[in-house]
């Protein structure tokens, strides 16, 4: 005896066996095809919506761009017109001052000349004998007695009125100053908000680049300066003459931020530099050499290391400094404690990857304190606490 399946032809038997082994398989395939087609159609719809949103948003930014250009052109022309009016007002005031005071000084000159003549006559009379003195002294004395003490000189009333009018016009310059200060303050607030929106990167120190007198912590987040040099291999990556160290990673695009606690150290330089900067011999931290950095000198003076250095008049000492590297071409520094913008290098000419850059200098007891790269979680929102830190390696003084 044989089963029902075995009694059928071979092909029919195999098909029947498959249908029995996987009941409903064709129906499942059809269901999955329908599902994938629905997903594909939704993806196409979302893609179209995204492209439409992109076009609309780009159109809005273009409209805003044109609006800003137009408004600033109008502002520029208005300011040029106001400048012309103010300068014209001052020129008219110059002419009024010259004409008014010139007339008064001419009268003074005539009076002074007459007084000088009368004084000379009286001095001459003093030298004459008594008989000659009595002959015509009365007339000379009479003219002298008629001379009165002059009143204090005052600005003529018509000139005072013109000066007052000019001063009222010059009040516009104070309004302009307030306007520019308000604009600068608003832009700095926007920059700070922009910085807060950017997630931090996890920066660590690169041991292979550290100058031998620099001591790095185990977690590669702290660096301090020692009086002794360590016996380290002189690799091409290592700074050979200046106490500098680079951070990792390298940046070739995008926006990145990290935070460094400088504490009470009296001398330091921090910023970014090109990955291929010269590390042998002396280092001059300047944009033309591939460095964009700020520096503190002897605990007193803060500088932006531009080609011609720029002094940074800060209200309070920096304790924690934030960085921002814009893909658009900006390297910015922020006072994290005060939540304010400090300085921006605009449009640096990057030639390849850039890296975090740190340099320390010896300046007495406070130089022993380390620079600390704060943990990544400490960046957003300007948190006020550093968090856990690695311990510094000890070295003999």
Secondary structure, 3 states (H helix, E strand, C coil): CCCCCCCCCHHHHHHHHHHHHCCCHHHHHHHHHHHHHHHHHHHHHHHHHHHHHHHHHHHHHHHHHHHHHHHHHHHHHHHHHHHHHHHHHHHHHHHHHHHHHHHHHHHHHHHHHHHHHHHHHHHHHHHCCHHHHHHHHHHHHHHHHCCCCCCCCCCCHHHHHHHHHHHHHHHHHHHHHHHHHHHHHHHHHHHHHHHHHCCECCCEECHHHCCCCEEECCCCCEEEECCCCCCCCCCCCCCCCCCEEEEECCECCCCEEEEEECCCCCCEEEEEEECCCCCCCCCCCCHHHCEEEEEEECCCEEEECCCCCEECCCCCCCCEEEEEEECCCEEEEEECCCCEEEEEEECCCCCCCEEEEEEECCCCHHHHCCEEECCHHHCHHHCCCCCCCCCCCCCCC
